[in-house]
Amino acid sequence: MAESKARKEKSELAAVNMRGLKCPLPTLKTRKLLSKMAPGEVLVIECTDPLTTIDIPNLVRETGDKLEDSTKSGRVLTFRIRKS
């Protein structure tokens, strides 16, 4: 039972490396990826552009999706978004 739950959680997660991309590319690519996702799926993006701290939350507000988490580790900004 736990194995099938772990597989389900893993299949719901998509991670994308957007390190090195400059504004507006991370936001545009995130919007495109979200448009192809099913409700409940999770998108994790990793960016290095500091403007994504403004752009990604604004995008999520526009799309109605949920920003579950945002973290910074060194220069890398990580956003976890759940598709609504």
TORTI-206199 format. One line per 4 residues: their letters; for each residue z, x, y of N, C-alpha, C. Coordinates in pm, whole numbers, plus 50000, padded with zeros to 5 digits. Example, Ala and Ser with C-alpha at 12.3 -4.5 7.8 and 13.67 -1.06 7.14 Angstrom:
2
AS> 50780 51319 49431 50780 51230 49550 50780 51320 49670 | 50708 51285 49775 50714 51367 49894 50787 51290 50003;
***
This chain:
84
MAES> 50000 50083 49881 50000 50000 50000 50000 50087 50125 | 50086 50189 50129 50093 50277 50246 49964 50355 50262 | 49899 50389 50150 49774 50464 50157 49664 50381 50223 | 49656 50253 50189 49553 50167 50249 49581 50146 50397;
KARK> 49708 50138 50435 49744 50124 50577 49705 50250 50653 | 49729 50366 50594 49693 50493 50659 49541 50502 50675 | 49466 50460 50575 49320 50461 50585 49273 50366 50694 | 49335 50250 50703 49296 50151 50804 49321 50209 50943;
EKSE> 49439 50271 50963 49471 50328 51094 49373 50440 51128 | 49339 50521 51031 49247 50631 51055 49108 50578 51091 | 49064 50473 51023 48932 50418 51050 48926 50350 51186 | 49039 50307 51240 49043 50243 51371 49043 50346 51484;
LAAV> 49057 50473 51453 49071 50575 51554 48942 50654 51570 | 48895 50666 51693 48779 50749 51724 48821 50849 51831 | 48800 50978 51806 48837 51081 51903 48712 51149 51956 | 48706 51169 52088 48589 51228 52150 48632 51341 52243;
NMRG> 48569 51457 52227 48595 51572 52311 48501 51569 52430 | 48555 51548 52549 48476 51546 52673 48517 51661 52764 | 48573 51764 52704 48616 51880 52781 48495 51946 52848 | 48513 51983 52974 48406 52050 53047 48312 51956 53121;
LKCP> 48314 51826 53089 48229 51731 53160 48291 51697 53295 | 48207 51687 53396 48253 51656 53532 48224 51511 53566 | 48301 51459 53660 48285 51323 53710 48140 51302 53753 | 48078 51192 53714 48133 51072 53651 48111 51064 53500;
LPTL> 48064 51174 53437 48026 51168 53296 48136 51120 53201 | 48261 51170 53210 48362 51120 53115 48381 50968 53122 | 48379 50913 53243 48399 50769 53260 48279 50692 53208 | 48159 50739 53238 48038 50670 53190 48029 50673 53038;
KTRK> 48058 50787 52978 48054 50798 52833 48162 50711 52768 | 48281 50707 52830 48389 50623 52778 48350 50477 52783 | 48290 50434 52893 48245 50294 52905 48144 50261 52795 | 48051 50350 52770 47948 50328 52667 48011 50319 52528;
LLSK> 48104 50411 52500 48172 50408 52369 48252 50280 52351 | 48325 50238 52453 48406 50116 52444 48319 49993 52420 | 48199 49992 52479 48112 49875 52464 48064 49859 52319 | 48066 49966 52242 48021 49962 52102 48135 49941 52003;
MAPG> 48259 49936 52052 48375 49926 51963 48415 49781 51939 | 48479 49759 51826 48532 49628 51792 48674 49615 51846 | 48718 49493 51877 48855 49473 51924 48956 49533 51826 | 49057 49600 51881 49161 49661 51800 49137 49807 51770;
EVLV> 49013 49853 51782 48985 49993 51757 49042 50079 51870 | 49071 50204 51837 49131 50296 51933 49035 50410 51962 | 49021 50441 52089 48939 50553 52134 49032 50656 52198 | 49023 50780 52153 49100 50889 52212 49001 50985 52274;
IECT> 49016 51009 52404 48927 51103 52470 49008 51219 52527 | 48948 51337 52522 49009 51457 52578 48918 51509 52688 | 48972 51522 52809 48896 51563 52926 48964 51680 52996 | 48887 51751 53078 48945 51857 53162 48924 51828 53310;
DPLT> 48847 51725 53344 48823 51691 53484 48943 51615 53539 | 49009 51670 53643 49129 51604 53697 49103 51464 53752 | 48980 51433 53791 48951 51301 53845 48960 51191 53739 | 48958 51228 53612 48970 51125 53507 49106 51057 53511;
TIDI> 49207 51121 53571 49339 51056 53583 49331 50933 53672 | 49230 50926 53756 49207 50808 53841 49101 50718 53777 | 48992 50780 53732 48876 50705 53685 48900 50627 53556 | 48966 50688 53458 48985 50621 53329 49077 50500 53342;
PNLV> 49193 50510 53409 49274 50389 53427 49199 50278 53502 | 49118 50315 53602 49039 50214 53672 48936 50149 53580 | 48872 50229 53496 48775 50176 53400 48843 50077 53306 | 48959 50113 53256 49031 50027 53161 49070 49895 53229;
RETG> 49109 49901 53355 49140 49777 53429 49014 49690 53439 | 48899 49751 53467 48774 49676 53480 48731 49613 53348 | 48745 49685 53238 48697 49636 53109 48796 49541 53041 | 48923 49544 53084 49024 49460 53022 49085 49520 52897;
DKLE> 49051 49644 52867 49108 49712 52751 49247 49765 52788 | 49314 49830 52692 49452 49873 52715 49463 50025 52706 | 49515 50085 52811 49545 50228 52810 49682 50243 52746 | 49684 50287 52620 49810 50296 52546 49889 50421 52581;
DSTK> 49817 50529 52614 49887 50654 52640 49795 50747 52718 | 49855 50828 52805 49781 50936 52870 49876 51054 52881 | 49826 51171 52841 49909 51291 52842 49830 51407 52898 | 49904 51508 52941 49841 51631 52990 49906 51748 52918;
SGRV> 49823 51836 52863 49870 51956 52796 49785 52071 52847 | 49841 52150 52938 49762 52254 53003 49658 52187 53092 | 49533 52220 53069 49423 52159 53147 49368 52034 53081 | 49409 52006 52958 49350 51896 52880 49425 51765 52905;
LTFR> 49349 51665 52948 49401 51531 52968 49355 51445 52851 | 49450 51377 52787 49418 51295 52671 49452 51149 52702 | 49356 51061 52674 49374 50918 52697 49355 50845 52565 | 49444 50751 52538 49435 50668 52417 49412 50524 52464;
IRKS> 49295 50469 52428 49255 50337 52476 49233 50246 52356 | 49294 50126 52362 49272 50025 52256 49177 49920 52310 | 49069 49897 52237 48970 49797 52273 49028 49658 52259 | 49012 49577 52363 49063 49438 52360 48960 49343 52303;
***
